[in-house]
Amino acid sequence: MFRRIYLNLGVCLLLALIPLVFFGVKLLPDTSLLRQGITTQGVIVSKQPIGCGRKIGCIFSVRFTDQAGQAHTSTISQYNFAGFTASPGDSVTIVYLPNDPGTISPTDLVFASARGDLIVIILCGLITLILLPLWIRKRIRTASRPDQPEMTGL
């Protein structure tokens, strides 16, 4: 009546590695902002609504002054920071890279984003560390018995 479905260890390992790599790459810009970034106050200059398919968001232009006293204007997109809301004239705390003042992020949201990415990376890494020895052991057993076909599932 009910057919049992076996999940292949290789597929499970791949399903754990994909988010591990994706969130690892996603964490890199946040890490550079957290390590090398300088915190300052910026002022929202303009707010432009944009749409992409069903998503509607805004791009905020932020004007701030760097450590050398130069004024810069850069943007923060709600696509990258969904919780960011502000109006023109509002003061916001941002983090920018001193060698690239065009790269900015809201301070509190860059911490939250990095923390969430790190939690996913740790969980996927632990799952990978559990599945990898099981997969290797299965491959060794299968290689030692070449006369029997390998059981594969969906």
C-alpha atoms as one frame of an Amber mdcrd trajectory, in Angstrom:
protein
   0.000   0.000   0.000   2.628   2.540   1.035   5.964   2.476  -0.671   8.954
   3.466   1.400  11.217   6.065  -0.196  14.916   5.949   0.645  16.860   9.177
   0.405  20.315   8.748  -1.044  23.128   9.912   1.265  24.831  11.687  -1.630
  21.695  13.743  -2.300  21.384  14.621   1.399  25.037  15.653   1.483  24.542
  17.834  -1.584  21.424  19.397  -0.051  23.478  20.340   3.010  26.444  21.668
   1.001  24.450  23.985  -1.275  23.187  26.314   1.502  26.572  26.064   3.223
  28.305  27.503   0.154  25.509  29.992  -0.640  25.408  31.521   2.841  29.208
  31.421   3.088  29.495  33.568  -0.038  26.658  35.803   1.220  28.491  36.317
   4.527  31.709  37.645   2.944  30.606  41.276   2.284  29.012  41.522   5.731
  32.222  40.237   7.310  34.337  42.888   5.586  31.900  45.586   6.712  31.993
  44.294  10.291  35.793  43.970  10.415  36.921  47.019   8.453  33.822  49.202
   8.460  33.522  52.593  10.111  30.295  53.596  11.809  28.902  57.068  11.152
  25.648  58.981  10.930  24.034  59.568   7.554  20.982  61.477   6.387  18.376
  60.065   4.010  18.393  62.378   0.985  15.797  60.658  -1.172  13.562  57.614
  -1.337  12.744  56.051  -4.707  10.185  53.249  -4.985  11.134  50.478  -7.389
   9.416  47.298  -8.419  10.743  44.007  -9.651   8.016  41.536 -10.526   5.733
  41.222  -7.522   8.226  42.756  -5.115   7.956  46.447  -4.406  10.671  48.160
  -2.434  12.596  51.380  -2.142  16.113  52.561  -2.710  17.292  55.139  -0.187
  20.012  57.659  -1.019  22.129  58.359   2.050  24.524  61.279   2.415  27.326
  60.954   4.965  30.757  62.342   5.741  33.789  60.048   5.978  36.728  60.378
   8.397  38.587  62.693   6.027  35.620  65.076   5.952  34.537  64.285   2.397
  30.815  64.036   1.699  29.556  60.885  -0.040  26.177  59.748  -1.261  25.387
  56.059  -1.572  22.298  53.870  -1.634  20.645  51.282   0.588  18.182  48.938
  -1.073  15.256  47.267   0.670  15.991  44.181  -1.428  19.215  43.680   0.543
  17.875  44.937   3.877  14.170  44.166   4.056  13.676  45.673   7.504  15.108
  49.070   6.600  12.590  51.907   6.487  13.198  55.645   6.634  11.960  58.923
   5.242  13.897  61.775   3.617  15.561  63.870   6.305  15.883  60.985   8.808
  19.239  60.349  10.434  20.476  56.743  10.209  23.504  54.937  11.591  25.488
  53.278   8.806  28.703  51.331   8.327  30.932  52.070   5.333  34.233  50.770
   4.046  36.987  53.408   4.259  38.585  52.284   0.972  35.162  52.066  -0.760
  32.684  54.605   0.689  30.091  53.495  -1.869  29.586  50.265   0.098  27.296
  51.060   3.016  24.841  49.177   5.217  22.589  50.000   8.139  24.521  49.051
  11.275  21.865  47.031  13.079  20.770  45.131   9.961  24.307  44.136   8.928
  24.786  42.553  12.380  21.461  40.708  12.128  22.193  39.528   8.582  25.654
  38.252   9.511  24.323  36.491  12.611  21.565  34.725  10.653  23.978  33.670
   7.911  26.429  32.357  10.494  23.739  30.263  12.212  22.760  28.659   8.880
  26.435  28.001   8.049  27.042  26.322  11.419  23.926  24.127  11.127  24.694
  23.077   7.545  28.323  22.462   8.478  27.300  20.175  11.334  24.902  18.274
   9.090  27.676  17.913   6.506  30.101  16.643   9.158  27.576  13.998  10.179
  26.654  12.908   6.639  30.141  12.902   5.103  31.564   9.938   7.090  28.346
   7.977   6.498  28.565   8.642   2.760  32.269   7.698   2.656  31.608   4.476
   4.585  28.780   3.579   2.200  31.012   4.209  -0.826  33.779   2.014   0.641
  31.338  -0.808   1.352  29.896  -0.555  -2.154  33.393  -0.611  -3.697  34.378
  -3.694  -1.686  31.366  -5.626  -3.091  31.460  -5.005  -6.845  29.212  -7.972
  -7.686  26.128  -6.504  -5.961  24.349  -3.436  -7.394  24.120  -0.337  -5.259
  20.721   0.518  -3.771  19.742   3.962  -4.965  16.681   5.895  -3.966  15.083
   9.134  -4.959
